[in-house]
Amino acid sequence: MKIKPSLPWPVRMAGPVLICLILAYVLLPVVVVSVAAFNAKAILSFPPESLSWRWFGRVFTYPDFQHGFKTSLIVTVASSAIALVIGTGLVIIAKRTYFPGKETLQSILLSPLVVPHFTIGLGLLMLAAQIRLDRGYDIVILCHVILVLPFVLRSVYVSMENLDDRLEHAAASLGAPPLKVLFTVMIPLLAPGLFGGWLFAAIMSFNEFTASLFITTQETQTLPVAMYNYVREFADPTLAALSVVYIVVTASLLIVANYFLGLGKVLNIEESSR
Amino acid sequence: MNMYSRLRGWLVSPSVIVALCICVALFTVFQFSLRAYIPGSLDVGGFTLANFTGLGKSIYRDALWNTLILSIETMVFSLLLAYPLAYALVRVRNRALKSVILITAITPLFLGEIVRTYSWIIALGSNGFINSMLRKLGLVEFPVDMMFTHFGVLVALVHVTIPVVVLMLAAAIAHIDRDYEKAAQSLGAGPIRIFLTVTLPLSMPGILASSTTAFAWTFSAFATPQMIGGGRVPTISTLIYQLGFSSMNFPLAASLSIVGLALTAVSLWVFGKLTARFKHIGGH
């Protein structure tokens, strides 16, 4: 029998205590904002003197939030779908064939991971000003496509790594034209990776704030920009209530995703069993 | 003949268009940085280097310095806090506990900058949660200033950065071959020694990769320094916004962006060198 090297109890307890403290720090703002959301008065105090749901009502009736939510949905749906189609096409060709400038093209498309969002937003804003383009949905969607495309590329690239190209060759040798191979063999096999990439792109786009602040107008104001403007104008807990809506929806989605998909596997943080 | 050759044009050209848009946007920033500022107008004048010499003022130097310091501090503290979480996330046996740690650690990643930063405003304010607790406990008589301070911005930036660092570190720790640790154990090493001499060095690639990400993210952070710093903790991003939207001085904002981009490039180069150096040592 192996003897486990034992440590004195304060040392053994140090790990769990440390983990709890770090988790407390991560959770602190979530807890604080949730308490604040039910504060009945417009001026925040801890603990709240009385509780109320009234700010949740204001979240759903405040016109800027309604409009921002609609804009965000349009921009998110359009940009994540466009990025998914563009990204999938590029990765399939880049993995299966060679063409000149491939590396350069990929590095340019991945650059928004390190180029600050405010630089990209500022660049598009100044470009629109210089060519006298009215800023509408098109430029906001273009900006979001640029920002979320790297996440789609990475996700599709990882799924392509695990794809056996003999399946495509088999289909082609049986006479299937390239488009048919693409839609009946490749796309179905890549589906989980495509879904993951699309989902991540959609979440990123829905929450994008910095570049959007530069390029949106009153008409195309997205929800995060409307939220930022709200904090500058009002001090009441409406935004706390909206934050709680965000937290509940996000955490529920993650718990469901974890239960059905196993987030550990999706995020590649499972130890391989041996 | 490759079967995809016929589809190549159709599938690649949209990407080329997006790449061109990125290049044109960045080139516009570069071009504006060399143009004269016409007060009160979005139009710009002739070519000049005045914007870059204008950046020599102490307010811009301070902002650059501040941004660098904040990025380094955030990187260090988020690594220190994320490593134990990542380690627990991978090594804890209990599935339920594992899920709790995972959901808690990554939910903030999907909340967006505004929700997270706003939550910290409520926590840090002079009538906020932390100050109320400190006063209830009788620890302080007057509220401690945390909003609009370097400390407050740092606390929120570390919080924003932790989830992604946890995920990257957990991926690295999960791929460590446990046989090395078992070998060390059978040779009589204690758990602390095993961690310091085996586990930690083997997770070094993950540590370097997540440091790079933490640094680059913080360097380009805007919402957090803007909302918690409130103009009193100037960074490159907040100054660019101020120059662009309060003074409409787009040429100066563009030149500050170019300096920021250059600093990012230099930092990434240094991180790349460090990573390569580590791989070199690890290979022997």
Interface residues (C-beta under 8 A of the other chain):
Chain A: P5 L7 G15 L18 I19 I22 L23 Y25 V26 L27 L28 P29 V30 V32 V33 V35 A36 I43 L44 S45 F46 P47 V85 I86 G87 G89 L90 I92 I93 R96 T97 F99 L105 I108 L109 S111 P112 L113 V114 V115 P116 H117 F118 T119 I120 L122 G123 L124 L125 M126 L127 A129 Q130 L142 V145 I146 L149 E168 A172 P178 L179 V181 L182 I203 F206 N207 F209 T210 L213 F214 P224 M227 Y228 V231 L239 A240 L242 S243 Y246 I247 T250 A251 L253 L254 I255 N258 L263 G264 L267 N268 I269 E270 E271 S272
Chain B: N2 M3 Y4 S5 R6 L7 R8 W10 L11 V12 P14 S15 V16 V18 A19 C21 I22 C23 V24 A25 L26 T28 V29 F32 L42 D43 L81 P84 L85 A88 L89 V90 K98 S99 I101 L102 I103 T104 A105 I106 T107 P108 F110 L111 G112 E113 I114 V115 R116 Y118 S119 W120 I121 I122 A123 G125 N127 G128 F129 S132 M133 H159 I162 P163 L167 A170 A171 A174 H175 R178 Q185 G190 P191 I192 A216 F219 S220 F222 A223 M227 S237 I240 Y241 G244 F250 A253 A254 S257 G260 L261 T264 L268
